[in-house]
């Protein structure tokens, strides 16, 4: 996943995300979901302070991860 920009990867039980807002719980998307793969990354303060740069960086990372998932 580092090719897509993820610095950390983990697995969580979907029940551990039960406090997420409605529509954002794993079981809202897939009712029989038991586990979730969690990807994380860091952004430099410069990127976080510039909304356009942050959005561009985030979108590039999401596109790369989506393309990897299709393989």
N, C-alpha and C positions, 0 to 999 in steps of 0.2 A: 504493500500500500504506500510505501514511501514514494513510489513513482507518481502517485496522485497527490502527494503532499501531506499524508497522515504521518504524524510523529508517534502516535500511540494507537494501539488497537486493543480492544477488550471485548469480552462477552458478558452480557448481563441477562438475568432472568427478566422476562417481560413483566412479570408481576412487580418487580422492583421499580417500574416506571408507572405505577398505578396512580401517582399523584399528578401526572402530566394532565394538561387541560384536555377536555373532550376533543376528539379529532386528532390528537397527537399521541395517543397511547398505541403501542404496537398492536394490540388486539382490536383497535378501531379499524385497522387496515386489513389484518389477517386474524380472524377470531381465534384460530387454533395456535397462534404464535406462542412459543414457549421461551425462546431466546432471541436476543438482539445483538448484532455486531455493532459495536460502538467505535467510531473513528474520531480521533482528535488531532488538532494541530495547533501550533502557536502562530501568532501574528506579531510582527514587530510593532512597537509603539507608533512608529511613523505610519504604518498601514492603518492601525486602529484609529488614528487621529484624522484620517482622510477618508470619508465615507465612499467616495468614488473609487479610490484605490482598494479599499477593503472589499467593496462589492465586486470589483474586477478580479481580485485574488480569490475570493470565495467562489465566484462563479467558475473560474478556471479549475479550481480544485474539484468542485462538484461535477463538472463535465468530465474530467479525467477519471473520477471514481465511477461515474455512470458508464463510461466507455469500458472500464475494466470489468464491471459487473456483467456486461453483455458478452464477454468472451467465454 
